[in-house]
Amino acid sequence: MSADSGATLPNSSDASSKTSGPAADVVPQRKPRLALFIATASGLGYIPVAPGTWGSLAGLVLLAIPASVFFGSGLPFLARNADVGDFLFSGPEGFFNPMVWIYVAILVFVSGLGVWAADIAALFWRQKDPSRVVIDEVSGQFLTMVAGCGVPVWGQVHELRYATLAPGFTIMRSALNWKYLLLGFILFRVFDIWKPFPARQAESLPGGWGIMADDWVAGIYAAIGLWLARTEGF
């Protein structure tokens, strides 16, 4: 998605609104309320200032939901003791937390739903990449945290002693605490705005794929940054 801006966007009901790109060819007859609700991340995309940033924050909130459900009342304790190992459970070398698969399933679902919703929203608003569509930031931010913190750094230690910490990732000698959440958020926003190769090229993909793909690229770059931070014991 394009960088945040507070510019006023054209309304679909304005017959004089300019159209751009292939998304202008077909306009739905009825307002696709469900698709717009998803594409704008429950309306966050309508915030006039920095809608993409709000979408990224929604990605972090989505990240916390499974852990909150799984750990329940124990989550505050895990957060307060994020630098203490071995208090939850230990596993053999190479152990991969099964809860990570829950996050992977959510990532795939949200990403697929985002492609569908973004495509319909682009058609409705007659724009190739409306700034009000922020489901791509939600998906990209979620990808950053799942890939950057959910996957163990295999070469970092010989034995797994740190267990699962909020929000439920298997870590190798690197407790997932607020520093990782903040760093992941900052890295994703930087790469989302910068759009290094091949993010800009991905924007040329048709429909919702082009809207979502550049944020996936930014998410991968940000995840690599988190991996590097973990190897350095950040």
Rosetta blueprint (number, residue, H / E / L):
1 M L
2 S L
3 A L
4 D L
5 S L
6 G L
7 A L
8 T L
9 L L
10 P L
11 N L
12 S L
13 S L
14 D L
15 A L
16 S L
17 S L
18 K L
19 T L
20 S L
21 G L
22 P H
23 A H
24 A H
25 D L
26 V L
27 V L
28 P L
29 Q L
30 R L
31 K L
32 P L
33 R H
34 L H
35 A H
36 L H
37 F H
38 I H
39 A H
40 T L
41 A L
42 S L
43 G L
44 L H
45 G H
46 Y H
47 I L
48 P L
49 V L
50 A L
51 P H
52 G H
53 T H
54 W H
55 G H
56 S H
57 L H
58 A H
59 G H
60 L H
61 V H
62 L H
63 L H
64 A H
65 I H
66 P H
67 A H
68 S H
69 V H
70 F H
71 F H
72 G H
73 S H
74 G H
75 L H
76 P H
77 F H
78 L H
79 A H
80 R H
81 N L
82 A L
83 D L
84 V L
85 G L
86 D L
87 F L
88 L L
89 F L
90 S L
91 G L
92 P L
93 E L
94 G L
95 F L
96 F L
97 N L
98 P L
99 M H
100 V H
101 W H
102 I H
103 Y H
104 V H
105 A H
106 I H
107 L H
108 V H
109 F H
110 V H
111 S H
112 G H
113 L H
114 G H
115 V H
116 W H
117 A H
118 A H
119 D H
120 I H
121 A H
122 A H
123 L H
124 F H
125 W H
126 R L
127 Q L
128 K L
129 D L
130 P L
131 S L
132 R L
133 V L
134 V L
135 I H
136 D H
137 E H
138 V H
139 S H
140 G H
141 Q H
142 F H
143 L H
144 T H
145 M H
146 V H
147 A H
148 G H
149 C H
150 G L
151 V L
152 P L
153 V L
154 W L
155 G L
156 Q L
157 V L
158 H L
159 E L
160 L L
161 R L
162 Y L
163 A L
164 T E
165 L E
166 A L
167 P L
168 G L
169 F E
170 T E
171 I L
172 M L
173 R L
174 S L
175 A L
176 L L
177 N L
178 W H
179 K H
180 Y H
181 L H
182 L H
183 L H
184 G H
185 F H
186 I H
187 L H
188 F H
189 R H
190 V H
191 F H
192 D H
193 I H
194 W H
195 K L
196 P L
197 F L
198 P L
199 A H
200 R H
201 Q H
202 A H
203 E L
204 S L
205 L L
206 P L
207 G H
208 G H
209 W H
210 G H
211 I H
212 M H
213 A H
214 D H
215 D H
216 W H
217 V H
218 A H
219 G H
220 I H
221 Y H
222 A H
223 A H
224 I H
225 G H
226 L H
227 W H
228 L H
229 A H
230 R H
231 T H
232 E L
233 G L
234 F L
